[in-house]
Amino acid sequence: MARLTLLRHGESQWNLENRFTGWVDVDLSPKGEDEARRAGMLLASVPVDVLFTSVLKRAMRTADIALTEAGKTDLPTHRDQALNERHYGDLQGLNKAETAQKYGADQVHIWRRSYDVPPPGGESLADTRARVAPYFDEHIAPLLRAGTNVLVVAHGNSLRSLIMIIENLTPDEILKTEIATGVPITYELDANLSVVTKSVLSSPGE
């Protein structure tokens, strides 16, 4: 039995400013740093043998802060752009409210919430899954099958892609899946990578 834990990075500065971030390398906000520390407190009791992150600063810093808080430093670490956030193309850096005014709220909603319609110059969620899935199959799944406990610190849409794979969700189901910043989701998986248990970890009283 292996444990797969997923953690979305803490709030970034552009999350705070309501901007499309995508692959722009924006750092954590002070709130995001606090979220990472709280996540670390929750991860202290979760077995972790190896770490995977994207190559974006907000994910790497979240992992560093959380694992330091958890007392789990010096883990074998793999970083790859396959785990990066969905690329928002021409929308990157734009304020979401201003973008709705420019393109129309209905069109922006389609870009943000459809499964396979990308924004101009960017990726759909289907495109994101298409790069996450082979990376998972090649690098993460073999470790899990061998009983290794894996932590992945990444982004809303790359983690949605992993959840879609692990839970065998349809496009409609994954679009309804929300992933909070700084809140670990942990799965116990059998040797066939079927889900035995799933837990969303939260602080006492939350």
N, C-alpha and C positions, 0 to 999 in steps of 0.2 A: 504493500500500500504506500503510495506516494502522496505528497501534499503539493498542490499548485496554488500559490498565492498571487493575486493580482492587486496592484496598487496604482491608482491614478495619481499623478503628481499633484502636489498642493496648488492652491490658487496661484496663477501667474499674474504678472503685472498687467498683461493685456486681458486676462480674464476679468480683472478688476475694472479695467477701462472699457469692457464690453466690445473688444476688437476681435476680428478673426485672426487667429494666430498661425495655425498650420505648422509649417516648417521654419517659421521665423524663430530665432533662438532667444526667446525672451526668458528672463529670470523669474524666480518666485517673488511674490509680494510678501510683506511681513506676515500677513495672515497665512499665506502658503507655507512659510517656514514653520509657523506654529502647527499647521495641519500635519506637516511632515513629522514633527516631534511627537504629536499625539499618536500618529500612526506607528511610530517606533515603539511607544509604550505598549500598544496593542500587539505588535509583532514579537515582543520579548518572549512570549510563550509559544510562538509558532515555529516549528522546525524549518530551518532554511539551510540548504547546503550550497546553493549556487544562485547567482544573481544575473538577470538579464535586464537591460535597459535599452531605450532608444539612444540616439546620439545627441539629443537635445538637452540643453542645460537644465531645464525645469524638471525633467525626469531624473537626470543624474544627481542633481542636488537633493531632490526629495529622497532618493535612495540613500545617499550619503548621510543625510540628517537622521532619517528614520533608523538606519542600521546602527549608527553610533548610539542613538538613544536606546536601541534594543540590546546593545552589547554584542552585536554580531558583525564585527568589522573583519577585514581581510578575507572576505569570501571570494572564491573564484568568480570572475565577472566577465560578462560578454555584452558588448554594446553594438547595436546594428541599426542602420536607418530603416530596415524592414519593420522595426517597431515604432517608427516615428508616427506622429499624428497624421491624420488625413491632410493632404495638401489642398489648401483652399484657393490656390491659383490667384486670379486677379482680385479676389476678395481679401487676401492677406493684408493685415494692417488697417483695414477699414473698420470704422465703428459700425456695429450691427444695425443700430437704429438709422444711421445715415445711409447704409446700404439698402435698407428697406425703402427709404424715401427715393433713392436713385433708381432702383430696379423694380420696385413694387414689392409689397409684403408677401404676396402670393408666390412670386417667383423665388424670393429668398427662402421662403418656407420650403419650397420644392428642393432647392439646392441643399438646404440643411437637413431635411427630414426624409427625403426619398432615398431609396436604397441604391439606385443605379443611374441617377442623373447628376453628373458632376457640375460644379460651378465652372465658369470660363477659365480655361487653363489649369484646372485642378482635378482632384480625384473625387469620385463617389465613394460611398462606403463599400460598394462591391469592389472597386479598384483597390481600396485599402486592404480588404480581406484577401484579394488576389496576391498581394505581396507578403502579408502576414502568414497565410496558410502554409506555403512551402518552407518558410523559415521555421515555423513551429514543427512541421513534420521532420525537418532535417536536424534541427539543433535542440529542440526542447522535448519533443515526444520521446526520443530514445532514452533521455535521462529519466523521465517520469516512469517509463516502462521498467527501468532498472531499479526503481525505488528511490531515486534521488528527489529530494524536496527542493522545489524551484520557486523563486520569487521573481515576478516580472513587474517592473516599475515603468509605466509607459503613459498612454494618453487615452482620452475618452473613446476615440474611434478605433485605435489599434487594439485596445482592450475589448471593445465590443466585438471586434473580429475574432479574438481568442475565445470569448464567451460563446459566440455563435458556433464555433468549432466544438468546444468542450461540451456544451449543452445541446448541440444538434438543433439549433433554433432556425426557424424560417426567417426570411427577410422581414416579414411583418412583425414577427416576435422580437427580433433584435432592435427594430426601430422604436419599440416601446420600452427598451431597457435603458434605464438611467444609471450612471455610474458617478457617485459623488467623489469630489476631490479628497484625497487623504484618508479614505476609508478602505481598509483591506478587505478583500473578498478571498476566502480560502476554500479550496476543494480537497476532499480526499478522493483519490482516484484508484481504481483497481488496475490490474496489469493490462487490461484492454482499454484503459483510459476512460472507462465509464465512471460517471459521478456516483460516489457512495454517499457523501454528505457535502453540503454547501453551507457556508456560514459567512454572513456579512458582519464584520467585527465593529463594535462601537464602544465608546467609553461608557462606564457605569452611569446610569441615569439618562442616557440618550435614547 
